[in-house]
Amino acid sequence: MKVTFWGVRGSFAVHGRPYLQFGGSTSCASLEINQNHLIIIDAGTGLRDLGRFLLSQKIRPKISLFITHFHLDHIIGLPSFQALYDPEIILHLYSPLKSHETLRLFDSLMGGRFFPVIFSKTPCRKEIHSIEERMEIEGIVIKAHHLPHPGGNLALRFEKDGKSLIFATDVEPLNEKWDEKMVAYAWKANYLIGEAMFTPEEYTQEKKGWGHSSWRVTLQLAQAASCENLIFSHWNPDYDDRKIKAIIAMAKKEFPRVFGARPGWKIEL
């Protein structure tokens, strides 16, 4: 499995010199199955760069786009995804909702006064599916797990040939404690991609209930589940490159195999 990060920022896109290394685009990553099939995780503003890359490579793969939840930072890149406007593309769209509800939400996002082209009227061929607890796509097993987050959210675990990778951002465990089911779900993952939305000091009473947690809480899950590697993502839009580097350095003192996701970074399992 080959994974590429396209957007690693949370909540809101940012730009400017302070964000050059870790980028300003919101959540989007791709997982290459083969030359003819690409899995995409979330449709934040990073999806635009992925679409431009596919266009430049003249690749017309089958695309499986997984939407973990419908907060704007995870879907706002969809209207600018060039593949929507290519009639040769087959887009398999997976979401936590029923097909008709997914279609209604995306037609609302790209319809009326918000966008000139309705999602369902774009030229690509579309098939909409509900994410199941366990699925398999061309040899990759995908396991979903519900996360505590306002409006709901799903973690996604991808497994193939004994290797595993988990996307689990946008989560606020009760009292900063992970339950046994989540620990079992993440058990011995080769890569756990979790959030670093706050520092422990910033996670105050005011921010409780927002659906996010501190980098140390994410690190505690990696420790409890005996994960091999931890990747922080969904960076706070207020964090510049200097602060992110400082967070990674602090985390490495407790869990040496910590990395910070950044656009363009590739990992292979």
N, C-alpha and C positions, 0 to 999 in steps of 0.2 A: 504494500500500500504506500503510495506516494502522496504526501499532504503538502499543500501550499497555502500559506496565509495571505489573504488579500486585504482584510480589514480587521483591526484588533482593538479598536477604540469602543468604549461603551457610551451609551446615552446620547451623545451628540458628536457630530464630526467637527474636527478642528483643523487648523492649518497654520503654517508659519515656521520660522527657523527653529523655535524651541521643540518642534515635534518631528524633526526630519528623520531621526533614527527609528522611532517606534510608530510613526505615521499618525494620520488623523482620520482615516476612514473607519467606519463602523463595521460591525461583525460580518465576516464572510471568509470561508475557507473552502478549498476544493480537495477532493480525494480521487485520485486517478485509478480507475479500475483497469482500463486498457485504452488504446488509442480511439476506441469507438464509444466509450462510455465514461462519463464524468459525474461524480457525486459532488454536490455543492451543499455546504452547511450554512444556512442563513443568507439573507439578501440585503445586508446593510450596504452602505455606500461603496464598500470595497468590491461589490459585484460589478460595478461599472468597469473597473480596471481588469477584472477577470474577463468580462465580455470583450473588451478591446484586445486583450491578449489572444483570445480565441479567434477573433476576426483577423488579426495580423498573421496568425499561423494558418489561416484558411482551414481551420478544423471545424467540422460539422458533426460533433458527436451527439449521441443520445445523452440527454442531461437529466439527472435525478436531483431535484432541488428539495432539500429538507428544510422546513421552517420550524424552528424549535418553539417559537411563540410569536405573537403579533405586535409586540411593542415596536414603535417606529424605527428605532435604531437597528432592528433586525429585518426590516422589510422595505425601507425607504429607497434602497437602490434598485428595486425591481423595475420601475418605469424606465430607467436608463440602461437596462440590460439588453444589449444589442441582439441577443439570441431571440428575444420575443418577436422581433420584426423579420425573422428569417423563416420563410415557409419550409425550408429543408430541415429545420430543427424539430426534433420530438422532445418536448418538455414533460417529464413526469414530475408532478408537483406533489410533495408529501407534507401534510400538516397534522397537528393534533386534532383538528376539527373534521366534521363531516364534509364531504366534497362540496355540497351546495353552499354550506356556510363559508368555506374557504373562497369559493368563487364570488360570493356576495361581497366579502370583505375586500378582495383585490379589485373587484369592479368599482367599489366605493373609493378605494385609494386612487384609482386611475380613471375616475369618471367625474361627471358633473363639473363643478368649478375647480377641481383639483388637478386635472390632467386632460389633455385633448383626445387621448386614445384610450378607450375602455380596454381593460385587461383581456376580457374574453374575445375581443374583436382583433387582437394583434395576430399577425399572420402565422406564427409558429403553431404546430400541432400540440395540443395539450391533453394530458390525462391526469386527473386529480385523484389522489388517494389519501386515505387516513393512515397515519402512522400506527402500526400495531406494536404490541409489546415485544414481539420477536419477528423479524423479517429476514429474508435472504435475497440478495441481489447479486447475481453472477459470482457466487462463491464467497461473498462477503456477508457475514451474519451481522445484523443490526439489532441491538437491544435498546429499548427506550425505558426511561425511568422518570417518573414525575418528580419535579423539584418544587420546593416552597418558594413561590414568587407571585406577586399580584397578577391576577389574570391567568395564572398557570404557565408552566414551562416544562420542557422535556430535556433531560440529558440523553445523549446518544452514544452508544458504545459500538465500535466497529471492530470486528474480529475476522482474521483470516490467517490460516497456516500457523496457528498458535500465537499470533501477535494481536495486540489489542490497543485501541486508542479511544479515549473518552472526551467528548465535548460536554462540559458541565458548568457553564457560566450562568449568571443571573440566578443566584440561589442565596437564600438566607435561612440557614438551619435554626430551629428554635433554640433560643438561649445559647447560640453559638456551639451547639453540640450536634454531631452527626448521628443519625439513628443507625441501627444495625443493618437495615435494608440498603442504605446508601453505601455503607462500608463494604457490604457483600457485593454490591453492584460494581464498585470500583476495584475490587480485590485484584491485586497483582497486575493491574494494567501497565503496559509498557510506557504509555504516555497518558497522563491526566492533564487535560487543558481546563483550567479553572480560572476564576476571576480574581482580580486584585483591585477591586473598585475603591476600597478604603484602606487606610492604615488602621492598625488596632486603636490608635488614639483618635482617629477621625470617626470611628464607628460609635457615635454617641446616641443617647436616647432619642434625639431629634431625628436621626437617620434610621432608627429601627422601624421596620415595616415597609421600607422602600424596596425590599426584595434583593438586597445586595449584602455582601459580607466583606470582611477584611482579608488581606493576603494571608495572615496567619491562620485563619479558620480554614482556608483552602489548603494550606500546607499541612494542617492537622489531619485532613482527610487523606492526603497522600501518605502520611506516616501511618495512620490507622489501617489503611488498605494495602500497605506494603507495595505502593506503586514504584516503578523503576525510575521514572522521570516525571517532573512536574513542570508544566508550562503555564505561566501567568498570561492572561489575556483580558479582554474587556476592560482596558485601562481607563481610568477616570479621565474625562476630558480636561480636567484641571492639572493633570500630571504632565510635566514636560520631560524631555529625555533625561535630564539630570536626576529628577526625583525617581523616575522608573529605575534607573541604574542603581540608585541608593537602596530601593526596595529589594531588588534582586540580590544585592550584596548582603543585606541583612538576612534575607531568607536562606541564602547559601550557608550561613553559620548553623542553621538548624536542619537543613536538608540540602546536601551539596549538589544534587543533580536538579537544580532549579534553572529555568531558562525564561526569558521574556519574549513572547511572540511579537513579531514585527512583520510588516508587509513584505512579501517577496521571499520570506524564509521558507525553506523546504525541509521536510523530514521524511525519511523512508524507513519503513518497517519491513 
